[in-house]
C-alpha cells in the first residue's frame, strides 16, 4: 500500500454496483493515451470522491503505481480524497474576506461541526472547505452552504446558519 496518509474519519462504503461501473470505465479507457485523468474523473463521479480504496483499484487495473494515481489525485483541485457532505460549506479566505475575519468564521465552523478544513462530519451531513475568492468581495466575509451565500458574517451567526440545515 501507499504511505500517502490518505485517511478520513469516514469509512469507505462503496457498493458492488459502483465497483462494476468503475471497472467498466477502466476497461474502456485504460489503453488510451492519458487515460488516468478521465478514469479518475469518472471514478469521482461514481463515488463522489477518491478514497484510497478506489485509487488502489485504479492502480491495479491500469498496472500503474499507486503513488502515480495518488499524485494525480492530489495535484488537481478538481479531485477530492474526502467525501462531501449533504451540505457543502465553503468559507472564502480570499484577501477581502480574510481581512474582514473569515479566518474566525472558519474556526467557529470547525468548533461547531467538530471537523477540520477539508473534512466531513461522520454523519456526512456537512463538509467544510476553505476556498479562495468566490467573487462576492463586497459581502466579505462570505461563506457558502451549497448554493446559499451568507455575507457580512460574524462568528456568532454561524450557529444560527447551521441550525437552518439540521
C-alpha positions as CSV (number, residue, x, y, z in Angstrom):
1,X,0.0,0.0,0.0
2,X,0.9,3.6,-0.2
3,X,2.3,5.6,2.7
4,X,0.4,8.6,1.5
5,X,-1.6,9.2,4.6
6,X,-4.9,9.3,2.7
7,X,-7.2,8.7,5.6
8,X,-10.6,10.2,6.5
9,X,-12.8,9.9,9.5
10,X,-15.4,8.2,7.4
11,X,-15.1,4.6,6.5
12,X,-15.3,3.7,2.8
13,X,-18.6,2.1,1.8
14,X,-18.6,1.5,-1.9
15,X,-21.1,-0.8,-3.5
16,X,-20.6,-3.7,-5.8
17,X,-22.5,-1.7,-8.5
18,X,-20.1,1.2,-8.1
19,X,-17.1,-1.0,-8.4
20,X,-18.5,-2.7,-11.5
21,X,-19.2,0.7,-13.1
22,X,-15.6,1.7,-12.3
23,X,-14.1,-1.5,-13.7
24,X,-16.1,-1.0,-16.9
25,X,-14.8,2.6,-17.3
26,X,-11.2,1.4,-16.8
27,X,-11.6,-1.4,-19.3
28,X,-12.9,1.0,-21.9
29,X,-10.3,3.7,-21.4
30,X,-7.1,2.2,-20.0
31,X,-5.3,1.7,-23.3
32,X,-6.0,5.3,-24.5
33,X,-3.2,7.8,-24.1
34,X,-3.6,10.0,-21.0
35,X,-6.4,7.6,-19.7
36,X,-5.7,8.3,-16.0
37,X,-7.4,11.7,-15.9
38,X,-10.7,10.6,-17.4
39,X,-10.7,7.5,-15.3
40,X,-10.2,9.5,-12.1
41,X,-12.9,11.9,-13.2
42,X,-15.3,9.0,-13.8
43,X,-14.4,7.4,-10.5
44,X,-15.1,10.6,-8.6
45,X,-18.4,10.9,-10.4
46,X,-19.2,7.3,-9.4
47,X,-18.1,7.5,-5.8
48,X,-18.3,11.3,-5.1
49,X,-14.6,11.3,-4.0
50,X,-11.4,9.3,-4.5
51,X,-10.7,7.3,-1.4
52,X,-7.6,5.2,-1.2
53,X,-9.6,2.1,-1.9
54,X,-10.8,3.5,-5.3
55,X,-7.3,4.7,-6.1
56,X,-6.0,1.2,-5.4
57,X,-8.5,-0.4,-7.8
58,X,-7.5,2.1,-10.5
59,X,-3.7,1.5,-9.9
60,X,-4.1,-2.3,-10.0
61,X,-6.4,-2.4,-13.1
62,X,-4.2,0.1,-15.0
63,X,-1.0,-1.6,-13.9
64,X,0.5,1.8,-12.6
65,X,2.0,2.6,-9.3
66,X,-0.5,3.7,-6.6
67,X,1.8,6.7,-6.0
68,X,1.2,7.9,-9.5
69,X,-2.6,7.7,-9.0
70,X,-2.3,9.4,-5.7
71,X,-0.1,12.1,-7.1
72,X,-2.5,13.0,-9.8
73,X,-5.5,12.8,-7.4
74,X,-3.8,15.3,-5.1
75,X,-2.3,17.6,-7.7
76,X,-5.5,18.7,-9.4
77,X,-8.0,20.7,-7.4
78,X,-11.0,19.0,-9.1
79,X,-10.3,15.8,-7.2
80,X,-11.1,15.3,-3.5
81,X,-9.9,12.4,-1.3
82,X,-12.6,13.1,1.3
83,X,-16.3,12.6,1.0
84,X,-18.5,15.7,0.7
85,X,-21.5,16.2,3.0
86,X,-25.1,16.8,2.0
87,X,-24.4,20.4,2.9
88,X,-21.0,21.6,1.5
89,X,-19.8,24.6,3.4
90,X,-17.1,26.8,1.7
91,X,-15.5,29.7,3.6
92,X,-13.8,32.3,1.4
93,X,-10.3,33.0,2.5
94,X,-9.6,35.5,-0.3
95,X,-7.9,38.7,0.7
96,X,-11.1,40.8,1.2
97,X,-12.8,38.1,3.3
98,X,-9.7,37.2,5.3
99,X,-9.0,40.8,6.2
100,X,-12.6,41.1,7.4
101,X,-12.5,38.0,9.6
102,X,-13.2,34.9,7.6
103,X,-10.5,33.0,9.5
104,X,-12.6,33.4,12.6
105,X,-15.7,32.2,10.7
106,X,-13.7,29.1,9.7
107,X,-12.6,28.5,13.3
108,X,-16.1,28.8,14.5
109,X,-17.4,26.3,11.9
110,X,-14.6,23.9,12.9
111,X,-15.7,24.2,16.6
112,X,-19.4,23.9,15.9
113,X,-19.0,20.9,13.5
114,X,-16.2,19.2,15.3
115,X,-14.2,18.8,12.0
116,X,-11.3,20.5,10.3
117,X,-10.9,22.1,7.0
118,X,-11.3,19.5,4.2
119,X,-13.2,17.1,6.4
120,X,-16.8,15.7,6.5
121,X,-18.9,15.1,9.6
122,X,-19.2,11.4,10.5
123,X,-22.9,11.5,9.6
124,X,-21.9,13.0,6.2
125,X,-24.3,15.9,6.7
126,X,-21.7,18.7,6.5
127,X,-18.3,19.1,4.8
128,X,-16.1,22.1,5.3
129,X,-13.6,23.6,2.9
130,X,-11.7,26.8,2.8
131,X,-11.6,28.3,-0.7
132,X,-10.1,31.4,-2.4
133,X,-12.2,34.2,-3.8
134,X,-15.8,33.5,-4.5
135,X,-16.4,36.8,-6.2
136,X,-18.5,38.4,-3.5
137,X,-15.9,40.7,-2.0
138,X,-18.5,43.4,-1.3
139,X,-20.2,41.0,1.1
140,X,-17.0,40.0,2.9
141,X,-16.6,37.8,4.9
142,X,-18.5,35.2,2.9
143,X,-19.4,31.6,3.2
144,X,-21.5,29.3,1.0
145,X,-23.7,26.4,2.0
146,X,-24.2,24.6,-1.2
147,X,-25.6,27.5,-3.4
148,X,-26.7,29.7,-0.5
149,X,-24.5,32.7,0.1
150,X,-24.0,34.2,3.5
151,X,-22.2,37.5,3.7
152,X,-21.0,40.2,6.2
153,X,-20.7,37.3,8.7
154,X,-19.6,37.3,12.3
155,X,-18.7,34.2,14.2
156,X,-21.8,34.5,16.4
157,X,-24.0,34.0,13.3
158,X,-22.5,30.6,12.5
159,X,-24.6,28.5,14.9
160,X,-27.9,30.0,13.6
161,X,-26.9,29.4,10.0
162,X,-26.0,25.7,10.7
163,X,-29.4,25.3,12.5
164,X,-31.2,26.0,9.2
165,X,-29.7,22.8,7.8
166,X,-30.2,20.5,10.8
